[in-house]
Amino acid sequence: MIKLLRMAVFLLVLSAEVYLVVVLGDRFRLANHLGYFTVLSNIFAACVALLGVFRPVSAQIRGAAVLYMTTTGIVYAILLRGVDVQTPAYANWVLHVIVPILVVVEWLLAPQRTTRAWLWLSFPAVYLACTLLRGPIVDWYPYPFLDPRPHGYADVALTCVSVAVILGALAFFVSWTGTKLAQRNSPVLSHD
């Protein structure tokens, strides 16, 4: 069951990515495409899922994938639903809704104990820095809430701090949930 779920995650992300390339055609720009946190987190989660079909994957790596996909789903629901980010409907639905849900379900069905969840926050921090440095150079931002041109950097900073607080809480929650569920699922050893 878990291996089928992992394969489904991989195949869904692969299908959404291929769909994007085909539908966007000449409008597809790889550098900008890889500028979306959604795309990077989905590709990471797909790779982790595929690897998990064939061999055990570190709890730290799986936990990071869960955090990034949960973040993708929540940010989409709160900040991006109804915003045109140039993503065709099928890919939008798969990458923002279906895969985040499946990755969380997979974590809940096969939980693992994790430590140092704060390390998971390094990728979003690097992503944010790269996005804000690249944006003015190429005159493009992947998300409206990261674009300082309409309302300035104060609005961007406020949004980023809010998302950072949510990310920190989510990292703790993913780690705590995985650890608690893994402890509950492990056999109790008797000391006869």
N, C-alpha and C positions, 0 to 999 in steps of 0.2 A: 504493500500500500504506500509506504513512505517513498520507495524508489519510483513508483509510478507518479506520485505527486511531484517529486523532484524533476522527473523527465518532462512532465506537463509544464512546469515552470520554464524549463529550458526551451521547449518547443514553442510555447506561447511567445516568449521574448524574441526568439529567432523569427517567428512568423511576423510579429509586429515590426521588427527592424527591416526585414525584407520588404514588407508591405510599404513601409515609409519610403524606402529607396525607390521602389517601383512607382508609387503614386506621385511622389514629389518630382521624379524625373530630373529635368535640368535645374530645378530649383533646389535640389539636394546639395548641401554644402557640408562636407564631412567635418571640417573644423567647427562650424557652428553647431552641427548635430551633436558633437561630443562636448559641446558647451552646456548641455542640459544636464542638471543633476539627475533628472528622471532617467535619461538614457544611460548615464554612467552607473547609477545604482541598479538599474535593471540588468545591464550587461554583467555587472559584478555578481548579482544574485543568480543569474542564469549560469554563470561559470561555476559558482559554488554549488548550485543544485546539480549540475551535470557531474561534477567531480564526486558529489555525494552519492550518485548512482553507483559508482564503481569502487569507492573506498571511503573510509571515515574522513570527515573534514573537522578540523579544529573547532572547538566550541567558540573560540574567539572570532574566527572567521565567519562562522555561521551567525553568531550574534550580531556582528557588524552588518551582515547582509539584511538581517531582520530589522535592525535599526534604520538603515538607509531606505528600505522599502516601506517601512511604517511611516517614515518621514515623508516619503514621496506621496503616499496615499493621503496623509493628513494635510500636507501643504496644498495638494491639489484640491481637496475638499474645502479648505478654508480660504485659500488665496487665488486659486486658478479656475475653479469650476465656472464655466460661462465665459472665461477669458480666451480669446483666440490666440493660441500659441503656435499656430500653423501646423497642428498635428491632425492628420486625418482621423476620423471617428474610430475606426477599428483599433488603430495603434494607440490612440488616446485612452480608450476604454481598457485595453489590455495592460498597458504600461502604468496607468495611474490607479486602476481599480482592481482588476482581476489578479494580476501577479502580486501586488502588495498583500492582498487577502490570502492568497495561496501560500506565500512565504511565511506569514504569521501562523497560519494553520499548521504548516509543516513544523514550525518551531514548537508549537504547543503539543503536537503529536509525538515529537522526538526531541524533548527538551534536553539541554545540557547545562552543567554548572559552568559559569563563567566568572572571570575575575578581571579587574582592570578595565571595566567598561568605558572609563573615561578616555582610553586610547582610541575608541571608535570615533570620537569627536574630531580627531586630527584630520580625517579626510574632508568632512564638511568645512572645516576651517580653511584648509588649503584650497578647496574648491571656491569658496567665497573670495579669498584673496586673489586667486587667478582670474576669476570672473570680473572683479572690480578693477584689476589692473589691465586686463585685456579689453574691456568694454570701451574705454575712451580711445584706445588705439585703433580698433576696428569699427568703432561707431555702431556697436551691436551688443545688446544684453539679452540673455536667454529668457528672462522673466521680467514682467513689468515692475514687480516689487524690488528688483535689483537695479533698476534703471534710474539714475539720479537726475536725468535731464528734465523730467516734468516738474518735480517738486524738491529737488536737491538731495544732498547726502544725509541730511538730518532724518528725512523720512525713511531712507534706505537703512540707516543705522538703527532706527527704532524697530523696523521690521526684522532686521538681522538679530538684534538683541532678543526680541520676542521669540524668534525661531530657535535661537541658541538655548534659551531657557527651556523651551519645549523639547529640544534635542537632548539636553542634559537629563531632564526628567524621564524621557523615553529610554535613554541609554540605561539609566538605573532600573527602570521598570522591566526592560527586556532581560537584563542580567538577573534581576531578582526573580522574575517569573521562571526563567530557565532553570535557575538554581533550585528554587522551591519545588518545581514540578519534577526535576530530575531526582531530588531527594525523596520525594513521595513515591516515585516509580521504582526506585532502587530497592532490592530485597533487603529486609531487615535481618541482620546477622545475629544469630543467637550465640551467647557465650556460655555453652554448657560445660 
